[in-house]
Amino acid sequence: MFLTFTPCRAICNGHLRVALIALTLIGAPGLAISSAGAPTQAVQDRTVSGRVLSGEDNTPLPGVNVAVKGSTRGTTTDANGTYRISVPDNNAVLVFSSVGFISQELTIGTRATVDITLAADDKTLSEVVVVGYGTQKKSQLTGAISSVGSKEIAELPITNARQALQGRAAGVDVVQNSSKPGAGPTVRIRGRRSINASNDPLYVVDGIPLAGGIDDINPYDIASMEVLKDASATAIYGSRGSNGVVLITTKRGKTGKTVVSYDGYYGLSDRLGQIDVFNGPEFAEYKRESRRAVGNYPAGPTTNEADVKIFEPIELDGIATGRSTDYQSFLLRQGNIQSHQVGIQGGNEKTQFAISGNYFKDVGIVKNQDFTRYTFRVNIDHQISNKIKVGISTLGVYSLRNGENFNPLGGAYAENPLGKPYDDNGNLIFLPTSDGLRTNPIAEIIPGAQVDLTKRMRLFNSIYGEWNIIDGLRYRVNFGPDLTNRRVGRFVGSQTNARRGADPTAFSFNEYQFNWTLENILTYSKTFNQVHNLNFTALQSVQKDDYETNEISVTGVPAETQLFYNLGQASLINSVGSNVRRWTLNSYMGRVNYDYNNKYLLTLTARYDGSSRFGENTKYGFFPSAAVGWNISNESFMKTVTWVDNLKLRASYGTIGSTAIDPYQTQAQLARTAYAFGTVGAFGYRPFTISNPDLKWETTTTGNIGLDYSFFKGRLAGSLEYYRADTRDLLLFDQLPLTSGFDRVLRNVGKTRNQGIELTLSSVNVDATGGFRWTTDLQFTRNRESILELFNGKVDDVGNSRFIGQPLTAYFDYKKIGIWQTSEAEEAKRYQSVPGQIKIQDTNGDGRIDPFDRVILGSQVPKWSAGITNRFEYKGFDLSFFVFARIGYMFRSLFHQDFLTLAGRYNSLDVDYWSPNNPTNEFPRPNQNQEFPPFRSTLLYFDGTFVKIRNINFGYNVPSKFTQKLGVSSLRVFASIQQPFIFSEYRTKYKGIDSETDGDVNADQSPAVRQTTFGINLKF
């Protein structure tokens, strides 16, 4: 390698070890490291031979890799399972490995013949998977569950754990909507079900449901993530399982040697290009064309006489001098990202522990935007006696986020490039042109001009105690207190575009949340007659949440340096508010797992939930599910089909719910109102919302059929799923007659459906002699989302763009079919248009354009999405790349809405607009007299299809012969590139930023980011 890494002196124990590691990583030719004074002696190689047999049927195993550990020597067994290999001495260790079998290591000693039997690797069958309130062998699963391990998570230098699910779990749609530091993605499991309630999944960390998201969880602390998708898997969470469940298990201590580890990386963040707006000369021509359209500028060549009439002096100076101010360059920078984690794992027979601390910082490419997070985790398990065990998992988090709601780039995109940002003395010009509505965007990033700071502190615990009452019968109690405190402070100074010289404003928002969960769990496991396996789980659970906020907004702080810290002295208090929200969930659950001889599987689950959020008459709901499975590969008739390792068919059906509404929505509420009391004004209260004591859960009924498979000794494995989920009793606002005194009431009406297929495929493409290995993981998802009923039954809700048979979010608008051309002037006139304007489809052919010509243009739901990861390994080197695609969906670009006005006043995206000399069909002619082009909403819809190379990772595991001499048990260095390439028509053709979105593209988007990181994984 050509990179030199200089680890921390404290970790590497002095300058000598630092130097040795650096030289090792450089790989200096001929370098040898040995103990001082130790003599070297040549050792005569000798040959060892032997035979490798299968542990299943004692037959010879061809193609087994045989290698001398710590060296490049290797061979493979022949058709008879025999091998011959040269070894350096009696201490040599032979490593035997083959796909589908458990690898073994043997020290040869003085033997000349070494025979060995390899046991079948049935990890695809015996692998333990975390499920709700327990674990199960993968071969015994009847539910649809996707798993992401710590290895896959470690491949990506990610900000939060949700990003690790993108393209790694079929049926899970993960969309990164923003490149701002600290911004997390949106996660949808098997589509969206609800129109008004949340579609976010439930997150459970170490057995405790989280009240908030998982952005506080450090990815390096995660051992595994399981995504529960069907009713069999999620029904155990009852009223909170309809949107899917993500189970997160953090790393715990292990019995044995204490391991100290360091994992860290540092990288640079660069923008993938910047937004293409008109430069100086292009803007001048764009402004001229907008005047030609209304006769305020002559056709033909430009003249100084004509320019003087439409350009102000500063613009004329810019044209004469060729000035073209790129305001984006003043606001953007090269960002950086870094993460440093130190961990300690170990324990003995009684106590195991895992302790870690992490520092993470992401400095964004936009100035004044960054995110910093400190996390500390302690996991301890202690065996008090042979029957009693206790443990605790504690997470402490402190984070700072700057610029979450601040983005000065909007001003940079629209600012006149002919203007002058600084005077000849280098002083900032607050108004670069005479337009009083457009201030200098550079003023936004002057230190102290605008401050947007969010501080967040969290202490999350999972405490448990276990009592093994008798053999097979166990009681466990879980207690999970979760305390969060967040403070948002915002300040906007007078010299900003928002205030334009007026008094500064300030805002402070404080949030306090305390959530606790108490669970009592009883499990019983027993095998009868060696073929009947029974497992029973019973649960009683209570969860309570207290949430409080207070806020104040002011104008006119005494001194701008006080920011938002002295609001009581402001000249004007705009508003003061406070809020409290409390809810409680009481639950009872039972689950039975049964299998006969690991062939025929049955799972029955039922949960009974009571929630304070719902009406007096409907606080409790019952959520049952049933699932069956058939391990076909365990049947006697499959014994002769040797290429099939595992084949399991399973099916599930059940009902799950959603409590994802705010408390008190079932109750009647009052609102403050102003009225005249004599000659003075007064405040009173009026009825605001009407109560609905019958409001209940949104309920989803899910059916799932799945096939798990593994062929050719594990070379080809995966699963195939088909599902359908029907959600009824949607929470929708129903319109009320005006005579009632209310405009609407929240009711349970409407139905939606999601159905689709999922494919997971893992393959070992090459496992060659000499150590070269190539594997591939593929995830494919196709989901169809549709509305079945609304509050008026099977009638479209045109006003809210909701249509029977269409996805929850469909775009209903006029359809642009081009631009009216000069040759079409007469026809355009019939439609009250002129050449250069947008040409709209006359859908009903009545010779006019009216609302009846609107059509459904598309939806936000992709036709399919997929992720594919390829990994290559060779003698300590590894290379992987991850490609993610989202195909066939539409979105609306609010970015184009704000920065494509085409009026010739403000700068615009550099688009191919129409003119008599450029008769394009893409964008209409600029027009001074129109603030926006007629039917401009038709310009905002785009095909969101994209393919991204999300990550390329290259690493090297330093051989043990070097690490042992350094006192290090393992050392890996790596380099990674995040999002090096994006292939998207929206970016290349339509000047957009990034089409990755689960809704509309926001106007305050920052450029897409590419990150290049270099890191090290070190263990002592």
Secondary structure, DSSP 8 states (H G I E B T S, - for coil): --------HHHHTSHHHHHHHHHHHHT-TT-----TT--------EEEEEEEEETTT--B-TT-EEEETTSS-EEE--TTSEEEEEESSTT-EEEEE-TTB--EEEE-TT-SB--EEE-B--HHHH-EEEETTEEEEGGG--S-EEEEEHHHHHTS--SSGGGGGTTTSTTEEEE----STT---EEEESS---SSS----EEEETTEE-SS-STTS-GGGEEEEEEE-SHHHHGGGGGG-TT-EEEEEE----SEEEEEEEEEEEEEEEESS---B--HHHHHHHHHHHHHTTTSS-SSS--HHHHHHHS-HHHHHHHHHT----HHHHHB--EEEEEEEEEEEEE-SSEEEEEEEEEEEEE-SBTT-EEEEEEEEEEEEEE-SSSEEEEEEEEEEEEEEE-TT--THHHHHHS-TTS-SB-TTS-B-S-SSS-TT---GGGGGSTTSEEEEEEEEEEEEEEEEEEEEETTEEEEEEEEEEEEEEEEEEEE-SSSTTTTTS--EEEEEEEEEEEEEEEEEEEEEEEETTTEEEEEEEEEEEEEEEEEEEEEEEE--S-GGGTTS-GGG-SEEEEEEEEEEEEEEEEEEEEEEEEETTTEEEEEEEEEEEETTS-TT--EEEEEEEEEEEEGGGSGGGTT-TTEEEEEEEEEEEEEEE--S-TTTTS-EEEEEEEEETTEEEEEEEEEE---TT---EEEEEEEEEEEEEETTTTEEEEEEEEEEEEES-EEEEE--GGGT-SEEEEE--EEEEEEEEEEEEEEEEE-TTS-EEEEEEEEEEEEEEEEEBTTBS--BGGGTB-BTS-SSEEEE--EEEE--GGGHHHHHHTT--TTSEEE--TT-SSS--GGG-EEEEESS-SEEEEEEEEEEETTEEEEEEEEEEES-EEEBHHHHHH---SSSS--B---B-BTTB--SSB----TT-SS-TTGGGGSEEE--EEEEEEEEEEEE--HHHHGGGT-SEEEEEEEEEEEEEEEHHHHTT--S----SS-B-TT----EEEEEEEEEEE-
